[in-house]
Amino acid sequence: MNTTQKTTNNANIFNILKSIAMLSVFGVHSLICIRVFYPDIHFPWVFYTPAWAAMWMFFIISGYLLGKGFYNNKYQTDKKGILIFWINRIIRILPPYLLFLLFMLLFVYPVEFAKEHFYSLIPMLTFTDNISVIISKAKVPIGYLWFISAIVQLYLLAPFGYKYIFSKIKVNKLLIFFLIAGIGLGIRLIYNYFKIPYFNNIVIPSWTNLDLFFGGMFLNAFTINSEDTTIKKWLRPISLLLLIVTLLMFTYQLHFRASWWFYKFIAPTVILALVALIIYCFDYSGKPVQEPLCLKAILKNPLRLFDAYGTIVLGFYIYHSYLLTVPLKIYKASEGGQISDLTILLTVPLIGFFITVIAASLNYLIIEKPANKFRYSFIRKENNK
């Protein structure tokens, strides 16, 4: 490492984006969980956060960050390099995912799984859960894990997308990016024209999110050798504000079910464009190295809390929906359900959030951090052979 390279205590933009996306998922899942226990409650518009838009953001961010490894030659695209990439991804995502499924199976929903037969676990264990979605999830609230299956399928495709397509593109990069975005938009409009059911056929399949994932991956072609400019500095707060305002607009519209068609079919492309602009403005060659995350760094810049949250976001995503039910079950058992709507709306998301942060932090320290350390050493060892 170059010891003269500048350092910064600014929050990592990718952790900010992941945090915004995860909070968007958390908001509407709070609504869904509360509604199961208190079906007559009235929700303010702020609970209708755009979870689908959040997942689109995760697809884009995942594609971009994985693409960095290929554009920076961290991963090679020969047989050995592709295998190393896949093993790296498996080590990253499999341990916390399998541990959560084990908890659910043994300690939380053993009866529900048994009634539906244990073969209902097969889609989750084979990462085809976004294909076979009609299983026991009506009784077991872990349906949101379809994203894990979708992203693993895209991991399998990523090396080939880079090797056979993106590594060969040297000119007309902006045209290619517009082409990727346009194809994705066109496919969704075709689905709309033929009135194909939306969620199971458009939101969750990996193939209908190829434009987001590979669009994110291809963004590396613009940033890998780019330099910081005055225009980028001006655009950074503007681009981030545009994304936040857009998500707030979606939230408001979803509450009133306004512009529903736009959200379902046009918004994915809008999110791709906004996140692409943010990444282009914030990520560039030779940017300062981030100072290590610690309490002192957070006290100097509280925005570094986004880095802390972004670090545990995988565990938070995996555990959040179930742990949101904990305060609700306690309320039902201790008070017979006689609790004011305002108390429920204020406390359930807050308590659920902190419980999930604790669970995700333990998951990171016990499972993810050792696994990450192992996979980093594995990659170095294999690349040095």
C-alpha positions as CSV (number, residue, x, y, z in Angstrom):
1,M,0.0,0.0,0.0
2,N,1.2,3.5,-0.8
3,T,1.9,5.1,2.6
4,T,1.5,8.6,1.1
5,Q,-2.0,7.9,0.0
6,K,-4.6,10.2,1.6
7,T,-7.0,9.0,4.1
8,T,-10.5,10.1,5.0
9,N,-13.0,9.6,7.8
10,N,-16.0,10.1,5.5
11,A,-18.6,7.3,5.3
12,N,-18.4,4.8,2.5
13,I,-20.9,5.6,-0.1
14,F,-21.8,1.9,-0.6
15,N,-22.5,1.5,3.1
16,I,-24.8,4.6,2.8
17,L,-26.6,3.1,-0.1
18,K,-26.9,-0.3,1.5
19,S,-28.2,1.3,4.7
20,I,-30.8,3.4,2.8
21,A,-31.9,0.2,0.9
22,M,-32.1,-1.9,4.1
23,L,-34.2,0.7,5.9
24,S,-36.6,0.8,3.0
25,V,-37.1,-2.9,3.3
26,F,-37.4,-2.6,7.1
27,G,-40.1,0.0,7.0
28,V,-42.6,-1.9,4.9
29,H,-41.8,-5.2,6.6
30,S,-42.6,-3.5,10.0
31,L,-46.0,-2.7,8.5
32,I,-46.5,-6.3,7.3
33,C,-45.6,-7.8,10.6
34,I,-47.7,-5.4,12.6
35,R,-50.7,-6.0,10.3
36,V,-50.6,-9.7,11.0
37,F,-51.0,-9.2,14.7
38,Y,-53.2,-6.0,14.5
39,P,-55.1,-6.1,11.2
40,D,-57.2,-3.0,11.9
41,I,-54.4,-0.6,12.6
42,H,-54.0,2.5,10.5
43,F,-50.5,3.2,9.2
44,P,-49.0,6.6,8.3
45,W,-47.6,6.9,4.8
46,V,-44.0,6.7,6.1
47,F,-44.4,2.9,6.6
48,Y,-45.0,2.3,3.0
49,T,-41.3,2.3,2.1
50,P,-40.4,1.0,-1.3
51,A,-38.9,-2.5,-0.6
52,W,-38.8,-3.5,-4.2
53,A,-36.8,-0.3,-5.0
54,A,-34.4,-1.4,-2.2
55,M,-33.9,-4.8,-3.8
56,W,-33.2,-3.1,-7.1
57,M,-30.5,-1.1,-5.3
58,F,-29.0,-4.2,-3.8
59,F,-28.8,-5.9,-7.2
60,I,-27.0,-2.8,-8.7
61,I,-24.6,-2.4,-5.8
62,S,-23.8,-6.2,-5.7
63,G,-23.1,-6.1,-9.5
64,Y,-20.8,-3.1,-9.2
65,L,-18.8,-4.3,-6.2
66,L,-18.4,-7.8,-7.8
67,G,-17.4,-6.2,-11.0
68,K,-14.6,-4.3,-9.3
69,G,-12.9,-7.7,-8.6
70,F,-12.9,-8.5,-12.3
71,Y,-12.0,-5.1,-13.6
72,N,-9.1,-4.9,-11.1
73,N,-7.9,-8.4,-11.9
74,K,-8.6,-9.7,-8.4
75,Y,-10.5,-12.5,-10.1
76,Q,-9.4,-14.2,-13.3
77,T,-11.8,-15.6,-15.8
78,D,-10.0,-18.9,-16.5
79,K,-11.4,-22.1,-15.0
80,K,-9.4,-21.7,-11.8
81,G,-10.2,-18.0,-11.4
82,I,-14.0,-18.6,-11.9
83,L,-13.9,-21.4,-9.3
84,I,-12.0,-19.1,-6.8
85,F,-14.7,-16.5,-7.4
86,W,-17.6,-18.9,-6.7
87,I,-15.9,-20.3,-3.6
88,N,-15.3,-16.8,-2.4
89,R,-19.0,-15.9,-2.8
90,I,-20.1,-19.2,-1.2
91,I,-18.0,-18.5,1.9
92,R,-19.4,-15.0,2.0
93,I,-23.1,-15.8,2.0
94,L,-23.6,-19.5,2.9
95,P,-22.6,-19.6,6.6
96,P,-25.0,-17.0,8.0
97,Y,-27.8,-18.1,5.6
98,L,-27.6,-21.8,6.6
99,L,-27.3,-20.9,10.3
100,F,-30.5,-18.9,10.1
101,L,-32.3,-21.7,8.3
102,L,-31.1,-24.1,11.0
103,F,-32.5,-21.8,13.7
104,M,-35.8,-21.5,11.9
105,L,-36.1,-25.3,11.4
106,L,-35.1,-26.5,14.8
107,F,-36.2,-23.8,17.2
108,V,-38.9,-21.6,15.7
109,Y,-41.0,-23.3,13.0
110,P,-40.3,-27.1,13.3
111,V,-44.0,-28.0,13.3
112,E,-44.8,-25.7,10.3
113,F,-41.9,-27.2,8.3
114,A,-42.9,-30.7,9.2
115,K,-46.5,-30.2,8.2
116,E,-45.4,-28.9,4.8
117,H,-42.8,-31.7,4.6
118,F,-39.2,-31.0,4.7
119,Y,-38.8,-31.0,1.0
120,S,-40.1,-27.5,1.2
121,L,-36.6,-26.6,2.3
122,I,-35.1,-27.8,-1.0
123,P,-35.6,-24.5,-2.9
124,M,-33.9,-22.6,-0.1
125,L,-31.0,-25.0,0.1
126,T,-30.5,-25.2,-3.7
127,F,-30.9,-21.4,-4.2
128,T,-33.9,-21.8,-6.4
129,D,-36.3,-20.2,-3.9
130,N,-37.1,-17.4,-6.3
131,I,-38.4,-20.0,-8.8
132,S,-40.4,-22.3,-6.5
133,V,-42.0,-19.7,-4.4
134,I,-45.2,-21.5,-3.5
135,I,-44.1,-23.4,-0.4
136,S,-44.6,-23.1,3.4
137,K,-43.9,-19.4,3.5
138,A,-47.5,-18.4,4.2
139,K,-47.0,-19.9,7.6
140,V,-43.2,-19.3,7.9
141,P,-42.4,-15.6,7.4
142,I,-39.1,-15.9,5.6
143,G,-40.3,-15.4,2.1
144,Y,-38.1,-12.3,1.7
145,L,-35.1,-14.7,1.4
146,W,-35.9,-15.1,-2.3
147,F,-33.2,-12.4,-2.8
148,I,-30.5,-14.8,-1.6
149,S,-31.4,-17.3,-4.3
150,A,-31.6,-14.6,-7.0
151,I,-28.2,-13.1,-6.1
152,V,-26.5,-16.5,-5.9
153,Q,-27.8,-17.3,-9.4
154,L,-26.4,-14.0,-10.6
155,Y,-23.1,-14.8,-8.9
156,L,-22.9,-17.9,-11.2
157,L,-23.4,-15.8,-14.3
158,A,-21.1,-12.9,-13.3
159,P,-17.7,-14.3,-14.5
160,F,-19.2,-15.2,-17.9
161,G,-20.8,-11.8,-18.3
162,Y,-17.5,-10.1,-17.7
163,K,-15.4,-12.6,-19.7
164,Y,-17.5,-12.8,-22.9
165,I,-19.1,-9.4,-22.9
166,F,-17.8,-6.6,-20.7
167,S,-14.1,-7.3,-21.0
168,K,-14.4,-6.9,-24.8
169,I,-16.1,-3.5,-24.8
170,K,-13.6,-0.7,-25.3
171,V,-15.7,2.0,-27.0
172,N,-19.3,3.3,-27.0
173,K,-19.5,2.5,-23.3
174,L,-22.3,4.9,-22.6
175,L,-24.3,3.5,-25.5
176,I,-23.8,0.0,-24.1
177,F,-25.0,1.1,-20.6
178,F,-28.1,2.7,-22.2
179,L,-28.7,-0.5,-24.2
180,I,-28.6,-2.6,-21.0
181,A,-31.0,-0.3,-19.2
182,G,-33.2,-0.2,-22.3
183,I,-33.4,-3.9,-22.6
184,G,-34.4,-4.3,-19.0
185,L,-37.1,-1.6,-19.4
186,G,-38.4,-3.2,-22.6
187,I,-38.7,-6.6,-21.0
188,R,-40.7,-5.2,-18.1
189,L,-43.0,-3.4,-20.5
190,I,-43.5,-6.5,-22.5
191,Y,-44.5,-8.4,-19.3
192,N,-46.9,-5.6,-18.6
193,Y,-48.4,-5.7,-22.1
194,F,-49.1,-9.4,-21.7
195,K,-50.4,-8.9,-18.2
196,I,-48.0,-11.4,-16.7
197,P,-48.3,-11.6,-12.8
198,Y,-45.9,-9.2,-11.4
199,F,-44.2,-10.3,-8.2
200,N,-43.4,-14.0,-9.0
201,N,-42.5,-13.3,-12.6
202,I,-40.8,-9.9,-12.6
203,V,-39.6,-8.9,-9.2
204,I,-38.0,-12.0,-7.9
205,P,-36.5,-14.0,-10.9
206,S,-32.8,-13.4,-11.4
207,W,-33.3,-13.1,-15.2
208,T,-35.6,-10.1,-14.9
209,N,-33.0,-8.3,-12.8
210,L,-30.1,-8.9,-15.2
211,D,-30.2,-5.3,-16.3
212,L,-29.7,-4.1,-12.8
213,F,-27.0,-6.5,-11.8
214,F,-25.0,-6.4,-15.0
215,G,-25.7,-2.7,-15.4
216,G,-24.1,-2.2,-12.0
217,M,-21.2,-4.4,-13.0
218,F,-20.6,-2.5,-16.3
219,L,-20.4,0.8,-14.3
220,N,-16.8,-0.2,-13.5
221,A,-15.9,0.6,-17.1
222,F,-16.7,4.3,-16.3
223,T,-15.1,4.5,-12.8
224,I,-12.0,2.3,-12.9
225,N,-9.8,5.0,-14.5
226,S,-11.9,8.0,-13.8
227,E,-10.5,11.0,-11.8
228,D,-12.2,13.3,-9.3
229,T,-13.5,16.5,-10.8
230,T,-15.2,19.7,-9.6
231,I,-18.4,18.6,-11.4
232,K,-18.4,15.3,-9.5
233,K,-18.0,17.1,-6.2
234,W,-21.0,19.3,-6.9
235,L,-23.1,16.4,-8.1
236,R,-22.4,14.1,-5.0
237,P,-24.9,15.7,-2.6
238,I,-27.3,16.4,-5.5
239,S,-27.3,12.8,-6.7
240,L,-27.8,11.4,-3.2
241,L,-30.6,13.9,-2.5
242,L,-32.3,12.9,-5.8
243,L,-32.3,9.2,-4.7
244,I,-33.7,10.0,-1.3
245,V,-36.4,12.3,-2.7
246,T,-37.3,9.6,-5.3
247,L,-37.6,6.9,-2.6
248,L,-39.7,9.3,-0.5
249,M,-41.9,10.0,-3.5
250,F,-42.4,6.2,-4.0
251,T,-43.2,5.8,-0.3
252,Y,-45.9,8.5,-0.5
253,Q,-47.3,7.2,-3.8
254,L,-47.4,3.6,-2.5
255,H,-49.5,4.7,0.5
256,F,-52.1,6.1,-1.8
257,R,-51.4,3.5,-4.6
258,A,-50.7,6.3,-7.0
259,S,-48.5,5.9,-10.0
260,W,-48.5,2.2,-9.3
261,W,-47.8,1.3,-13.0
262,F,-44.8,3.7,-13.0
263,Y,-43.3,2.2,-9.9
264,K,-43.6,-1.4,-11.1
265,F,-42.4,-1.0,-14.7
266,I,-40.4,2.2,-15.0
267,A,-38.9,2.7,-11.6
268,P,-36.3,-0.1,-11.8
269,T,-34.7,1.8,-14.7
270,V,-34.9,5.1,-12.8
271,I,-33.2,3.5,-9.8
272,L,-30.5,2.1,-12.0
273,A,-29.8,5.6,-13.5
274,L,-29.8,7.3,-10.1
275,V,-27.5,4.8,-8.4
276,A,-25.2,4.8,-11.5
277,L,-24.9,8.6,-11.1
278,I,-24.1,8.3,-7.4
279,I,-21.5,5.6,-8.0
280,Y,-19.9,7.6,-10.8
281,C,-19.7,10.7,-8.6
282,F,-18.4,9.1,-5.5
283,D,-16.2,6.3,-6.8
284,Y,-13.1,7.1,-8.7
285,S,-9.5,6.1,-9.2
286,G,-7.1,7.1,-6.5
287,K,-9.7,8.2,-4.0
288,P,-8.6,8.5,-0.3
289,V,-8.4,5.3,1.8
290,Q,-11.0,5.1,4.5
291,E,-9.8,5.3,8.1
292,P,-10.5,2.1,10.1
293,L,-13.9,2.1,11.7
294,C,-13.8,2.6,15.5
295,L,-15.6,4.5,18.2
296,K,-13.2,7.5,17.8
297,A,-13.9,7.6,14.1
298,I,-17.6,7.6,14.7
299,L,-17.4,10.3,17.3
300,K,-15.4,12.5,14.9
301,N,-18.0,11.8,12.1
302,P,-21.3,10.3,13.2
303,L,-22.1,9.5,9.5
304,R,-19.6,6.6,10.0
305,L,-22.6,4.9,11.7
306,F,-23.6,4.0,8.1
307,D,-20.4,2.1,7.9
308,A,-21.1,0.2,11.1
309,Y,-24.6,-0.6,9.9
310,G,-23.5,-1.5,6.4
311,T,-21.0,-4.0,7.8
312,I,-23.8,-6.0,9.4
313,V,-26.5,-5.4,6.7
314,L,-26.4,-9.1,5.5
315,G,-27.2,-10.4,8.9
316,F,-29.7,-7.7,9.5
317,Y,-31.5,-8.6,6.3
318,I,-31.6,-12.3,7.1
319,Y,-32.9,-11.9,10.7
320,H,-35.0,-8.7,10.6
321,S,-38.4,-10.0,9.5
322,Y,-38.6,-12.7,12.1
323,L,-37.2,-10.5,14.9
324,L,-39.8,-7.8,14.2
325,T,-42.4,-10.3,15.5
326,V,-40.8,-10.6,18.9
327,P,-42.2,-7.4,20.5
328,L,-45.5,-8.1,18.9
329,K,-45.7,-11.6,20.4
330,I,-44.8,-10.1,23.8
331,Y,-47.5,-7.4,23.5
332,K,-50.1,-10.0,22.6
333,A,-49.1,-12.3,25.4
334,S,-48.8,-9.7,28.2
335,E,-51.5,-7.2,27.4
336,G,-54.1,-9.2,25.5
337,G,-53.6,-6.9,22.6
338,Q,-55.0,-3.9,24.5
339,I,-52.3,-1.5,23.4
340,S,-52.7,1.8,21.7
341,D,-52.0,2.0,18.0
342,L,-49.5,4.8,18.6
343,T,-47.6,2.7,21.0
344,I,-47.4,-0.1,18.6
345,L,-46.4,2.1,15.7
346,L,-43.6,3.8,17.7
347,T,-42.2,0.9,19.6
348,V,-42.4,-2.2,17.4
349,P,-40.1,-0.9,14.7
350,L,-37.7,0.6,17.3
351,I,-37.5,-2.5,19.4
352,G,-37.3,-4.8,16.4
353,F,-34.5,-2.6,14.9
354,F,-32.3,-2.8,18.0
355,I,-32.9,-6.5,18.6
356,T,-32.0,-7.2,14.9
357,V,-28.9,-5.0,15.2
358,I,-27.8,-7.1,18.2
359,A,-28.5,-10.3,16.3
360,A,-26.7,-9.1,13.2
361,S,-23.7,-7.9,15.1
362,L,-23.3,-11.2,16.8
363,N,-23.8,-12.9,13.4
364,Y,-21.0,-10.7,12.0
365,L,-18.6,-11.3,14.9
366,I,-19.1,-15.0,15.2
367,I,-19.9,-16.0,11.6
368,E,-19.2,-13.4,9.0
369,K,-15.9,-11.9,10.3
370,P,-14.1,-15.2,10.6
371,A,-15.5,-16.3,7.2
372,N,-14.4,-13.1,5.6
373,K,-10.9,-13.5,7.1
374,F,-10.7,-17.0,5.7
375,R,-11.9,-16.1,2.2
376,Y,-9.5,-13.2,1.9
377,S,-6.6,-15.5,2.9
378,F,-7.9,-18.2,0.5
379,I,-7.9,-15.7,-2.4
380,R,-4.4,-14.5,-1.6
381,K,-3.1,-18.0,-1.3
382,E,-4.7,-19.2,-4.6
383,N,-3.6,-16.1,-6.5
384,N,0.0,-16.6,-5.3
385,K,0.2,-20.2,-6.5
